[in-house]
Amino acid sequence: MSRVAVDPEFVSRRTAIVPVRDGTRVRLRPLVPEDRQAIVEGFRRLSAASRYRRFMTPIAELDDEMIRHLTELDYMNHFAWVALLADEPGNPGAGVSRYVRLEEEPEVAEAAVTVVDEYQGRGIGTLLLEALGAAALPNGIQILRGYVLEDNRQMREVAQAVGARLTHDSPRLLRVEVDVTARAKQIEGTPLGELVQRLARGEGPIELC
C-alpha cells in the first residue's frame, strides 16, 4: 500500500501538549499516515452510538478505503488533528477533528469531530474544533460545516461553545456552521486563541503546564 510522505518538521512545529478541563494532558498534532492503527483502535473503542453519530449509519469496522481516506491528507483541502493521551503508555488516541474542502464551495469545508466515549466532556472536542478552524483559515476556508444528530448533546455543546450556528437540516438532523474568521476574532488574545494560532502558523512544539 502506498503511503503519503509527511515532513516530520511540519508535524513537530504543529505539536502541543495541552492540559484539558480535568487536567488530562493531550498531545495535539496533525494526523499522519502512520496513525492508521491508532485510528482503527480508536474506532473500536467508540460505542455503537458514537459510531452512528459520527458516520450517520451503523458501521462495525473501517475498511481499507475508509482508512486511507482518513489518514492520507494534503493538509490544505483535507486536514486532520489528532489528540493523543500524553501520559498514558503508547499515547492512545482520544479524538480527531478533520475538514474536507467542498469542491462546489471552495470556501466551505465539511468538518467532523470525534472523541472516544470515555474522554468526552473534558474539553477535548472543543480544543480539536478550535484548532481545526485555525488550520482552515490560512487555507482559504471561511466556513466549517457539519451535521449533528439532535440527540448528540456532547457535540451540540461543543458547537455552541465555539459560536456555531445550528439550523434544522432534516428531521432529527442539525446543520452546524462555524464562521472561521468571526471565531478567530472572538478568541483573539485568549490563551486558547493564541495556542491554536501558534500551531496553525507552525510555531511549535509547545508544552503548556
N, C-alpha and C positions, 0 to 999 in steps of 0.2 A: 504494500500500500504506500503511495507517495505521501510525503509529509511536506508541509509548508515550513520553510526555514524562517525563524524569527530571531532578530538580532537580540542577543542577551542584554545588551546595553539599553535597548529600547524598553525592555521589561524592567530592568533594575531601576532605571530612572523614574519609573511609574509604579514603584512599590512602596507601600507604607504599612507599618504595624500600628494599629489603632485600637484603643480600648473602646468598647461599645457600652451601652447603657448599664449593664450589670457588672462591668469590669472585665468581661471576656475580651481577650486580645485577639484580633483577627489580622491576618496578613492580606492586604488588598493589593492586587496586581492584575495586569491584563492576562486573560486566559490564553494559553498556548496549546499547540497540538499535543504536547506531552502530557496534558491534563486529561487525556482521553479516559484513562482508567479511573481517575478521580470523578469524572462526570458520570461514568457508569455506576460507580459505587454510591455516589451521592443520589442518583436517581433511585437506586434500590432502597435507600434509606427514607425516601419520601413515602408518605402514606398514600393509599389509593385516592383519597380525597384531594391531596395536594397535587398528585399527578394529573388528575382530571382538571383541576383548576388551572394548571399550567398549560396543558395541551388541548383543553376543551373536548377531550374524548377519552374514553377508557384506554389505557395503554399499560402493558405489563413490562415490556422491555424496549430498550432503544436498539434499533437495527443499525447496521454499519453505515448506511446512507445518512441517517439522522445524526450519528456520532460525528461523521465527517463534517456535516453542516454546522454542528455545534462547536467544533474545535478548530476548524480551518478558516481563519479570518484574514481580512485585509486591513483592519484597524482604521478604515475610512468609511466604507459603505457597510461594513459588518464589524462591530466592536463588541467585546465582552470583557467584563471584570469578574474575577473570582475572589471570594472571601474564604480564606483558609484559617483554621484554628491554630494560632501561632504557638500555643503552649501544650498542644496535645501531640503524642507520638505520631509521626508520619504526617502531621499537618493536614488532617482530613478536611474536606470541603464543607463549608457551612452554607454557601449561597452563591448565586451567579446572577448578574444582570447583563443584558445584551440589547443592542439595537441593530436593525437591518433596514437600510435606506429603501424607500419605496421608489421604484423606477418611474412610476407615473407622477409622483410628487417628490422630487428630489430634495426638497427642504423638510420633508417629513420622514421619520423612521418609525417602524413598528418596534415597540420595546416590550421587554418582559423582565420580571424579577422573580427569582425562585429562592426560597430559604428552606433548608431542611427543617422538618417539623419541630424537632427538639430545640432549635435555636431561634424560632420565631418569637417575636415580641421583645427582642433585645436591642433593636435599632439597627440590625444588620441590613435589613431591606432598605431602610431609609438611606443608609450610607451608600449602598450599591446604586440606588437610583440617583442620588446626588452626583456621584462620580460619573455615572452614565451621561447625565446632562452636561457635565463639564467636558467630557470627551467628545460629545456630539457637536457642540457649538463651533469649535475651530474647524470642523469638517463640513461646515455649511448647513448643518441640520438645525432647524428652528423649532420644530415640534416633535416631541416624543409621544407616540400614540400607542395605547394598549387597550386590551379588553379584559374585563374582570367580571366574574360572576357576582351577582348581587349578594350572595351569601358568603363571599370571601371577605370577611371582616378585616383580617390582617392586612390584605393588600389595599382595601379601601382606606384604611387608616394611614398606610404608607403614602398613598396617592394624595390624600388630604394634607398630610404633613408637608408635602413639597408644593402645595398650592395648585394641584392639578384641577382641571375642570372635568366633572363627571356628568355624563348625559346618558340617557337610556338609548341603547343601540337596537335592542330587540328584547323580547320578554326574558327576564332574568339576567340580561347581559348589559353591562355598563361600558361605555366608551370613555377612556381616560386620556386626557391630553395635557401635556406639560409644555408650557411656553418656555423654552430653554433660556432665551435672553432675559425674560422677565424674572425667572427664578434665579439666574446668576446675579442680577441686581439686588434681589431680595436678600440673598445671603452674603453679599459682598462685605468683606470686613469681619465676618464672623469666623470663629475657629474652623468650623466645618467648611465654610466657603473658601477660606484660604487653603485648607488642606486639598480639596478636590481640584482647585485651580492650579496648585503647585504640581499635583500629579498629572493633570492634563498637559501642563507645559513641560513635563519631563524633568522636574527639579528634585527628584528623589535620588536615592532612597530616603525615606522619612521614618522616624520612630517616635511616637508620642507616648508619654508616660500615662 
